[in-house]
Amino acid sequence: MSKQNSVKKKPAATGLSLAAGLLKGLNNEQAALDERERADAETPPHSATVAPIRAVHDSPPVTKTGPSISPASGGRLRIAVADCISNPYNPREFYPEAKIQELAVTLKRDGQIETIKVTQLPKYPGKYVVIDGERRLRATKSLGEALIDAELRADQAPAELYSTAYRANNDHERQTIFDDAIAWRRLLDDAVFADQNALAERVGRDKTYVSKVLSLNSLPRSILERMAESASQIGLQAAYFIKLIFDKVGEDVADRTLSAVIDGKKTVRQLELQVRDLADTSAPNKKARTRYHQLYDFKVNGGGSLGQLKTFPDGRVSLELVDIPTEHQEALAEKLKAIVDSFSSERAEVEQ
């Protein structure tokens, strides 16, 4: 058994490692095919071996300087990957590496079926601005390919650059609300749309929705990235509550709260209570009031109360016991300490 096989595998393999493994396998398979082709080329002329068929594109490769091509000509072009630049008003901001590698595996196996859509703008002479196909471009780059199939579109104004890409994403895999937050802020900052009302009309959303999405820009980039990677678990309402928590108590608490939501330990309702709790404690001239999440009553054999254990949405746990004789307090404290130490050790092992 090799050293690699003898190492115990981690239980949580990522999509990135799976995609990388598949890509390596395809590379090995391609190397074997190349070796077989070299052997076939050395076969005498009377051999029945047939030369492999090579893919032929409709148009010859385009030079790196970016030739002048009529936008009306249409057709499938071959352009240099190095000449492609991202759409400055791309609706999608976050591109998980695991998904890029999965697409790279598909491109390596099946080839590029659908062209990317590009345009040429005076602001970027000799370059092609990608309107639709940023993920295909990134996957092609990861494979080390120099050329990519493209379709040239007519020059477009910034608003159309965004709208075309926005519709294309909806046709494929829609960008997340976290992509929207950054893209919409950029559109407003660059005066592509006059105000939030004009933006809301263009994207077909009501003004309240657009305002709430835009407010997520106050969150740190690291938190937005984590939300985008877990977009199936983090909806707008949960994200907005986490934003309010960040505004009140900072990044550390917001980050821990996000982890709890991703792990399924906190619901939107619990986030709402946590936000309400923070608002109550910070309100001026108002007595602080904290709502507990769960309450446990401890009873003595005679039916009287021994105390209560409370858990709170902000992560606190409160234990209050009464009528504990002095001679028993030390023994009880030791037992409680042992329980907390054991819980702390188990949590540390899980998080490693």
LUMBANU-338676 format. One line per 8 residues: number of its first residue (from 1); their letters; for each residue x, y, z of C-alpha. Coordinates in Angstrom, 2 decimals. Last residue first. Layout:
N
NUM	A	X/Y/Z | ... .
//
This chain:
352
352	QEVEARES	-10.85/21.10/13.90 | -14.31/22.50/14.78 | -15.65/19.15/15.97 | -12.65/18.54/18.25 | -12.95/22.02/19.80 | -16.66/21.46/20.45 | -15.95/18.18/22.27 | -13.30/19.84/24.44 .
344	SFSDVIAK	-15.60/22.74/25.40 | -18.45/20.38/26.29 | -16.14/18.34/28.54 | -14.84/21.48/30.26 | -18.42/22.72/30.80 | -19.50/19.41/32.35 | -16.41/19.22/34.57 | -17.00/22.80/35.78 .
336	LKEALAEQ	-20.58/21.96/36.67 | -19.42/18.97/38.70 | -16.78/21.02/40.53 | -19.35/23.76/41.30 | -21.71/21.18/42.78 | -18.99/19.84/45.09 | -18.09/23.40/46.20 | -21.73/24.36/46.82 .
328	HETPIDVL	-22.60/21.34/48.94 | -21.30/22.58/52.35 | -22.77/26.03/51.70 | -26.28/24.67/51.25 | -27.81/25.41/47.82 | -30.99/27.44/48.39 | -31.01/28.95/44.92 | -29.59/28.10/41.48 .
320	ELSVRGDP	-29.10/30.51/38.59 | -27.68/29.33/35.28 | -27.37/31.68/32.30 | -26.25/30.66/28.81 | -25.17/33.33/26.32 | -25.02/32.82/22.56 | -26.77/36.01/21.38 | -30.09/34.18/21.04 .
312	FTKLQGLS	-30.17/33.45/24.81 | -30.23/30.20/26.81 | -31.71/30.09/30.30 | -31.21/27.60/33.16 | -33.43/28.09/36.20 | -33.41/27.48/39.97 | -34.16/24.93/42.69 | -37.88/25.58/42.66 .
304	GGGNVKFD	-40.15/23.76/45.12 | -41.99/20.54/44.33 | -40.85/18.53/47.36 | -38.38/16.61/45.28 | -36.64/19.77/44.16 | -37.41/21.36/40.81 | -35.09/22.76/38.14 | -36.77/24.90/35.48 .
296	YLQHYRTR	-35.32/25.06/31.95 | -35.88/28.09/29.73 | -35.07/28.49/26.03 | -34.42/31.53/23.82 | -34.29/34.25/26.43 | -35.52/37.72/25.71 | -33.33/40.47/27.10 | -34.69/43.76/28.31 .
288	AKKNPAST	-32.65/46.84/28.99 | -34.67/49.59/30.58 | -35.21/52.42/28.16 | -33.77/55.88/28.34 | -31.68/55.23/25.23 | -32.25/52.04/23.15 | -29.12/49.86/23.06 | -30.44/46.93/25.11 .
280	DALDRVQL	-33.79/46.89/23.32 | -32.27/47.06/19.83 | -29.93/44.20/20.64 | -32.82/42.02/21.78 | -34.83/42.88/18.68 | -31.89/41.80/16.53 | -31.60/38.54/18.46 | -35.34/37.95/18.21 .
272	ELQRVTKK	-35.19/38.45/14.43 | -32.25/36.09/14.19 | -34.26/33.49/16.10 | -37.11/33.87/13.61 | -34.72/33.52/10.68 | -33.60/30.21/12.15 | -30.40/29.37/14.00 | -28.56/26.08/14.44 .
264	GDIVASLT	-28.77/25.01/10.79 | -24.99/24.98/10.35 | -25.22/27.87/7.87 | -27.33/29.85/10.36 | -24.90/29.21/13.23 | -21.95/30.17/11.05 | -23.68/33.45/10.14 | -24.19/34.21/13.84 .
256	RDAVDEGV	-20.50/33.59/14.51 | -19.60/36.02/11.70 | -22.04/38.66/12.93 | -20.67/38.35/16.47 | -17.09/38.79/15.26 | -17.93/41.54/12.75 | -19.49/44.16/15.00 | -22.12/44.59/17.71 .
248	KDFILKIF	-24.88/46.82/16.36 | -24.16/47.21/12.64 | -23.07/43.58/12.40 | -26.35/42.46/14.01 | -28.25/44.59/11.48 | -26.31/42.95/8.62 | -27.06/39.52/10.12 | -30.75/40.48/10.07 .
240	YAAQLGIQ	-30.45/41.49/6.39 | -28.73/38.24/5.47 | -31.49/36.21/7.15 | -34.16/38.19/5.29 | -32.33/37.98/1.96 | -31.89/34.24/2.07 | -28.93/32.32/3.44 | -29.17/28.53/3.07 .
232	SASEAMRE	-29.03/28.20/-0.75 | -26.68/31.20/-0.82 | -24.03/29.29/1.13 | -21.05/30.34/-1.04 | -22.60/33.79/-1.45 | -22.99/34.14/2.33 | -19.35/33.24/2.88 | -18.30/35.80/0.28 .
224	LISRPLSN	-20.49/38.49/1.87 | -18.90/37.76/5.26 | -15.38/38.14/3.87 | -16.31/41.33/2.00 | -17.33/43.03/5.25 | -21.03/43.96/5.55 | -22.13/47.53/4.78 | -22.83/46.40/1.20 .
216	LSLVKSVY	-25.82/44.44/2.52 | -27.83/47.70/2.46 | -28.09/47.41/-1.33 | -30.19/44.26/-0.98 | -32.58/45.98/1.43 | -32.98/49.00/-0.85 | -33.64/46.80/-3.89 | -36.33/44.84/-2.03 .
208	TKDRGVRE	-37.99/48.01/-0.78 | -37.97/49.54/-4.27 | -39.83/46.64/-5.89 | -37.98/44.44/-8.34 | -38.10/44.23/-12.15 | -34.38/44.71/-12.77 | -34.88/47.91/-14.81 | -37.63/49.33/-12.60 .
200	ALANQDAF	-35.63/48.74/-9.43 | -32.63/50.50/-10.98 | -34.72/53.53/-11.95 | -36.16/53.70/-8.42 | -32.74/53.23/-6.82 | -31.40/56.33/-8.57 | -30.15/57.75/-11.85 | -29.00/54.45/-13.30 .
192	VADDLLRR	-25.56/54.10/-14.88 | -24.56/56.84/-12.45 | -21.19/55.17/-11.73 | -22.02/54.93/-8.00 | -25.50/53.63/-8.85 | -24.23/50.85/-11.12 | -21.47/49.95/-8.67 | -23.99/49.66/-5.81 .
184	WAIADDFI	-26.16/47.43/-7.98 | -23.24/45.11/-8.79 | -22.19/44.78/-5.13 | -25.66/43.99/-3.76 | -26.62/41.92/-6.80 | -23.69/39.55/-6.28 | -24.89/39.15/-2.69 | -28.44/38.55/-3.93 .
176	TQREHDNN	-27.03/35.60/-5.82 | -26.40/35.34/-9.57 | -28.81/33.19/-11.52 | -27.54/29.98/-13.04 | -28.27/29.76/-16.76 | -31.19/31.78/-18.17 | -31.16/34.13/-15.18 | -27.45/34.68/-15.75 .
168	ARYATSYL	-28.13/35.62/-19.38 | -30.78/38.12/-18.33 | -28.36/39.88/-15.96 | -25.58/39.77/-18.59 | -27.80/41.56/-21.09 | -29.02/44.06/-18.48 | -25.53/44.93/-17.22 | -23.93/45.55/-20.60 .
160	EAPAQDAR	-27.16/47.24/-21.67 | -26.87/49.79/-18.85 | -23.17/50.29/-19.64 | -23.87/51.09/-23.34 | -23.40/48.30/-25.87 | -21.22/47.76/-28.92 | -22.65/45.08/-31.22 | -22.04/41.43/-30.37 .
152	LEADILAE	-19.11/39.16/-31.25 | -19.58/35.44/-30.64 | -16.74/33.58/-28.97 | -14.78/30.34/-28.99 | -11.69/30.44/-26.74 | -7.97/30.49/-27.39 | -4.79/30.17/-25.28 | -5.87/27.23/-23.11 .
144	GLSKTARL	-4.12/26.83/-19.74 | -6.92/24.70/-18.30 | -7.55/27.29/-15.57 | -7.92/29.93/-18.28 | -10.68/27.88/-19.92 | -12.49/27.61/-16.58 | -12.25/31.38/-16.09 | -13.59/32.06/-19.60 .
136	RREGDIVV	-16.44/29.56/-19.17 | -17.35/31.24/-15.86 | -17.29/34.70/-17.48 | -19.55/33.54/-20.31 | -21.96/36.36/-21.15 | -21.02/39.99/-21.75 | -17.26/39.48/-21.92 | -15.48/42.65/-23.08 .
128	YKGPYKPL	-13.08/41.89/-25.94 | -9.85/43.86/-26.15 | -7.95/45.69/-28.90 | -9.04/49.07/-27.57 | -10.76/48.99/-24.14 | -12.61/52.33/-23.73 | -13.60/52.23/-27.40 | -15.69/49.12/-26.65 .
120	QTVKITEI	-15.65/45.71/-28.33 | -18.30/43.11/-27.48 | -18.28/39.53/-26.26 | -20.63/36.55/-25.92 | -19.03/33.25/-24.90 | -19.66/30.41/-27.29 | -21.58/27.27/-26.34 | -20.26/23.76/-26.90 .
112	QGDRKLTV	-16.71/24.18/-25.59 | -15.12/20.74/-25.44 | -16.71/17.64/-23.96 | -14.09/16.25/-21.56 | -11.84/19.24/-20.98 | -14.81/21.60/-20.98 | -16.64/19.43/-18.45 | -13.59/19.20/-16.16 .
104	ALEQIKAE	-13.13/22.98/-16.41 | -16.78/23.42/-15.41 | -16.16/21.44/-12.22 | -13.01/23.52/-11.61 | -14.98/26.76/-11.90 | -17.62/25.37/-9.53 | -15.01/24.53/-6.89 | -13.42/27.97/-7.26 .
96	PYFERPNY	-16.60/29.72/-6.14 | -17.21/32.71/-8.47 | -18.60/35.73/-6.60 | -19.37/39.07/-8.30 | -22.12/38.24/-10.78 | -24.09/41.14/-12.27 | -21.06/42.08/-14.43 | -20.87/45.82/-14.92 .
88	PNSICDAV	-17.15/46.03/-15.75 | -17.65/42.92/-17.94 | -14.48/40.91/-17.54 | -11.63/41.22/-20.03 | -10.75/38.97/-22.95 | -7.56/39.58/-24.96 | -5.55/37.02/-22.97 | -8.09/34.34/-23.88 .
80	AIRLRGGS	-7.23/34.96/-27.53 | -10.14/34.81/-29.94 | -11.63/32.05/-32.08 | -14.85/33.18/-33.72 | -18.25/31.55/-34.22 | -20.61/33.42/-36.51 | -22.00/36.96/-36.46 | -21.06/39.33/-39.29 .
72	APSISPGT	-23.12/42.20/-37.90 | -20.48/43.15/-35.34 | -18.05/43.67/-38.24 | -14.62/42.54/-37.19 | -11.57/44.77/-36.76 | -8.78/42.54/-35.56 | -7.87/42.05/-31.87 | -4.16/42.54/-31.29 .
64	KTVPPSDH	-3.79/38.88/-30.34 | -4.55/37.68/-33.84 | -7.82/35.86/-34.45 | -7.63/32.13/-35.09 | -9.28/30.98/-38.33 | -13.09/30.77/-38.50 | -15.54/27.86/-38.61 | -13.57/25.75/-36.18 .
56	VARIPAVT	-12.11/22.35/-36.98 | -11.99/19.55/-34.41 | -9.41/16.91/-35.25 | -10.30/13.41/-36.44 | -7.83/10.71/-35.49 | -5.85/9.09/-38.31 | -7.21/5.72/-39.39 | -5.06/2.60/-38.87 .
48	ASHPPTEA	-5.46/0.06/-41.71 | -1.68/-0.27/-42.14 | -0.30/-0.21/-45.71 | 1.39/3.13/-45.01 | 3.61/1.70/-42.21 | 2.66/2.68/-38.58 | 4.82/5.49/-37.12 | 1.88/7.92/-36.99 .
40	DAREREDL	-0.13/5.31/-35.10 | 2.48/5.24/-32.33 | 2.32/9.03/-32.01 | -1.47/8.83/-31.88 | -1.31/6.24/-29.07 | 0.95/8.51/-27.04 | -1.47/11.40/-27.55 | -4.36/9.17/-26.41 .
32	AAQENNLG	-2.47/8.22/-23.26 | -1.72/11.87/-22.50 | -5.42/12.70/-22.96 | -6.38/9.98/-20.45 | -3.88/11.35/-17.94 | -5.31/14.86/-18.41 | -8.83/13.51/-17.97 | -7.82/11.84/-14.72 .
24	KLLGAALS	-6.22/15.05/-13.46 | -9.44/16.93/-14.24 | -11.46/14.34/-12.34 | -9.20/14.70/-9.33 | -9.37/18.51/-9.46 | -13.16/18.34/-9.61 | -13.27/16.09/-6.56 | -10.79/18.32/-4.68 .
16	LGTAAPKK	-12.89/21.42/-5.46 | -16.17/19.75/-4.48 | -14.72/19.34/-1.01 | -14.09/16.14/0.89 | -15.58/16.16/4.41 | -14.53/12.94/6.15 | -10.79/13.55/5.82 | -9.03/10.56/4.35 .
8	KVSNQKSM	-6.70/8.47/6.50 | -3.27/8.26/4.95 | -2.37/4.77/3.85 | -3.38/5.44/0.26 | -0.82/8.23/-0.09 | 1.93/6.17/1.53 | 1.37/3.44/-0.97 | 0.00/0.00/0.00 .
//
